[in-house]
Amino acid sequence: RKVAFPCTDWTREAVLLSNNICETRGRRADIVNDNWTGTTDATSRIAVQRDMGQNDFMSTAEDVADQFLRVTKQYLPHLARLCLISTFLEDGIRMWFQWNEQRDYIEATWSCGYFLATCFVLLNLFGQIGGCVLILSRNFVQYACFGLFGIIALQTIAYSILWDLKFLMRNLALGGGLLLLLAESRSEGKSMFAGVPSMGESSPKQYMQLGGRVLLVLMFMTLLHFDSSFFSILQNMVGTALIILVAVGFKTKLAALTLVVWLFAINVYFNAFWTVPTYKPMHDFLKYDFFQTLSVIGGLLLVVALGPGGVSMDEKKKEW
């Protein structure tokens, strides 16, 4: 019994000491947990505020685009068609004013003789101008589009564009614009507001819009500049992001409208053919590039006016 009492006292002191240590550790753990929770809450608040700021910016941009469409909905399809056929119209007029040069080039390149070379120039002249007149007057639009498809294919072979990747991609982009024009002609009904698309959707039209969007973005592949300057890197990054958005059909109208503004500014700056004297060969090259780019702008305006179509992420989001 003499030994038991000291053991009991020692045990009691050990228990008290252990409890004090546990309480101290518990208070420290609570402090650490509170600090960690506070840090996590602050980080979450910053992330939420950043996401809200981005959403507000996108919402504002989409509201501006929607307001633009409401104001221009009766005129935008007409402007889009005019821009889209501008390269065909310019090339048809070029055939008239450069009749001898074009005929001699085809005759010398293909050794086809005077008669066939003349037929080639005549076909390009009347085929392109006639197709443009039909499209602008909204008569036999589908036949006019198929005729212009044939002109693109003929010129691709005759001018050896098939082996020039840059010009081939631009011709494919023109084909994409014509596909969108075909889709628009299928969506228009007999209404008093000519040029305003109807709400009806059909599978061929949806896939025409998808093909048109994908082919249009090929134009921008020819505008990428692979150098180390900050402006070129920024231009490539922004342009590529917008290209992908248009191709997959996400935020399509806003992305296409942004591309229209961006591409128009680049076109006026880099292809200012009016600043070069007409007797210089560079005048014709810049003029050709200017109107081809303008045609792609017309195709993008059709995307803005028609929307992305059924085969797109925007349409899938509506279904969800």
Secondary structure by P-SEA (a helix, b strand, c coil): caaaaaaaaaaaaaaaaaaaaaaaaaaaaaaaaaaaaaaaaaaaaaaaaaaaaaaaaaaaaaaaaaaaaaaccccaaaaaaaaaaaaaaaaaaaaaaaaaaaaaaaaaaccccaaaaaaaaaaaaaaaaaaaaaaaaccaaaaaaaaaaaaaaaaaaaacccccaaaaaaaaaaaaaaaaaaaaaaacccccccccccccccaaaaaaaaaaaaaaaaaaaaaccccccaaaaaaaaaaaaaaaaaaaccaaaaaaaaaaaaaaaaaaacccccccccccaaaaaaaaaaaaaaaaaaaaaaaaaaccccccaaaaaaac
